[in-house]
Amino acid sequence: MAGWYAIYSIFMIVDSVIELACYFGLRKPSKRILQLSMFILLMNMALTIFDQIGIVDIIFIVLNLAVLVLLYLSRKEIAPAK
């Protein structure tokens, strides 16, 4: 069982690095980075639902949903049409 925790930890670190890269990538107008950021947020929410749901999971989903809505509403400023 301890081996699974190590695997989960590695996946969480990789997810955090991808999210950090998306954060820095959103400073430049890029439709692909915007799509990747939204996809990562959706996957984080979906994967949280398949786990045991507790108050921390609900807070995590609400925060991810808030960021997803903000990204969607500002999509024209982040990735303007060419």
N, C-alpha and C positions, 0 to 999 in steps of 0.2 A: 504494500500500500504506500510506503514511503516513496517508492519510485514514481508513482503517479503524481505525487505532489511536486516532485522535481520537474516532471514534464509540464504540468500546469503552470509552474513558475516560469519556465522557459517560454511557453506560449504567451503568458501575460507580459513578459519583458519584450517579446517581439511585437506584440500588439501596441505596447506603449511607444516603442521606437517608431512604428509606422504612424501612429497618431502624432507624434512629435514632428516627424518628417512632413506630414500633411499640414500641420500648423505653420511650419516655416514655408512650405510650398504655396500656401494660400496667400502669401504676401505678393506673389506675382499672379497676374491674371492667367489662369489655366483651367480649362474646362475639365481636363482629365483629373487634376488634383482635387477639384471640387467633387467630381463623381466618386473618386476613391475615398475622400473624406466621408461623404454621405453613406457609401457602402460599408465602411468600417463601423460607423455609428449604428447602422441597421443590423449588422452582424453582431455587434456587442449586445444590442437589445435582444435579438433573437436567441443568442446563446444563453443569456441570463434567464430567459423564460424557461428553458429546458432544465434549469438547475432547481434546487429547492428555493422557493420564494420566501424571502424574509423582508424585513423593513429596509435593510441595506440594499437589497436587490431592487426594491421599488424605488428608492431614492436614486439609485444608479440609472434605472430606466428613465425616470422623469428628467434627470439631468441630461442624459443622452438625447432624449426627445426634444428638450429645449434647445440644445445646440443644433440638432437636425433641423428644427423649424427655423432657427436663425440663419442657418446656411441656406436653406431653401428660399427664404424671403430676401436674402441679399445676393442671390445667385447672379443677378444682372450686374451688380457692382464687382463681384469676384471674378466672373468669367463673362465679360461682355461679348456679344455677338460680333463677328468680324465681317 
